[in-house]
Amino acid sequence: MAAEPLIRTATADDLPAIRDVFRRAAWSNEGDRAWIEAHPDKFGLDEGNVIEGCTRVALMDGRIVGFATLVGSELEDLFTDPDCMRRGIATALIRDLAAAVPRIDLTSNPHALAFYESVGFVEDGVAETSDGPAIRMHRDS
C-alpha cells in the first residue's frame, strides 16, 4: 500500500505547482476536454482561494500531487496529478477536509459521481448551472 500523502494548507509559493496540477488534471480527463475547449473564458483556477488559505495540498516526496479547495462548506476544487491518480490522494484530501468541517457540499461533474459516492457523498438533487443541470451532493463528517 502506498504511503499517505502529507497534507497541509497551501501558500502563495505553491501556486505554480497548483496551476500545473490543475491544468494537467483537467486536460487529462476526456469528460472535461470538450467543455474546456468550448469555454476557455470559464476555465481557470481561483488563485485568491489559495492566498486566503482555503486550499489544502497533498505532497508525496516533497512534491504537490493534488489539492482541494473548500470555501465555507463548498468543495470548489479537487484535482490530482494525472501521474499519481488511483493512489488515494483525492480520498486523503476529502478525509482531511471532512475532519475540519461538519459538512461538505459540492456540485459534481458526471464523470466524478462514482468517486464522490465512494468517499461518502450522497445526492441532494439537481442544480441549474450556466452549463446545464448538475448533481448536488453532500457529505456529513
Residue pairs with C-beta under 8 A, 6 or more apart in sequence:
2 87
2 88
3 60
4 88
4 92
5 58
5 59
5 60
5 65
5 66
5 88
5 89
5 92
6 58
6 59
6 60
7 56
7 57
7 58
7 59
7 92
7 93
7 96
8 56
8 57
8 59
9 53
9 55
9 56
9 57
10 18
10 50
10 53
10 55
10 56
10 57
10 67
11 50
12 50
12 51
14 50
14 55
14 57
14 64
15 47
15 50
17 57
17 63
17 64
18 45
18 50
18 55
18 57
18 64
18 67
19 45
21 64
21 65
21 66
21 67
21 79
21 80
21 81
22 45
22 67
22 77
22 79
24 81
24 82
25 79
25 80
25 81
25 82
26 32
26 36
26 43
26 79
27 33
27 36
28 82
29 111
31 109
31 110
31 111
32 109
32 111
35 131
36 43
39 131
42 130
45 77
46 69
46 76
46 77
49 55
49 69
49 71
49 76
49 77
50 69
54 69
54 70
54 71
54 76
55 67
55 68
55 69
55 77
56 67
56 68
56 69
56 70
56 93
56 96
56 97
57 64
57 66
57 67
58 64
58 65
58 66
58 67
58 80
58 89
58 92
58 93
59 65
60 84
60 87
60 89
64 81
65 80
65 81
65 84
65 89
66 78
66 79
66 80
66 81
66 84
66 89
66 90
66 93
67 77
67 78
67 79
67 93
68 75
68 77
68 78
68 79
68 90
68 93
68 94
68 96
68 97
69 75
69 76
69 77
69 78
70 76
70 97
70 100
70 101
70 104
73 101
73 102
73 103
73 104
73 105
74 104
74 105
74 106
75 97
75 104
75 105
75 106
78 90
78 93
78 94
78 112
80 89
80 90
81 89
90 115
90 119
91 118
91 119
94 104
94 119
94 120
94 139
95 119
97 104
98 104
98 120
98 139
98 141
99 141
101 141
102 140
102 141
103 138
103 139
103 140
103 141
104 121
104 138
104 139
104 141
105 124
105 136
105 137
105 138
106 116
106 121
106 136
106 137
106 138
107 127
107 129
107 134
107 135
107 136
107 137
108 116
108 121
108 134
108 135
108 136
108 137
109 134
110 135
113 135
113 137
116 137
116 139
119 139
120 139
121 137
121 138
121 139
122 137
122 138
122 139
123 135
123 136
123 137
124 136
124 137
124 138
125 135
125 136
126 133
126 134
126 135
126 136
127 133
127 134
127 135
127 136
128 134
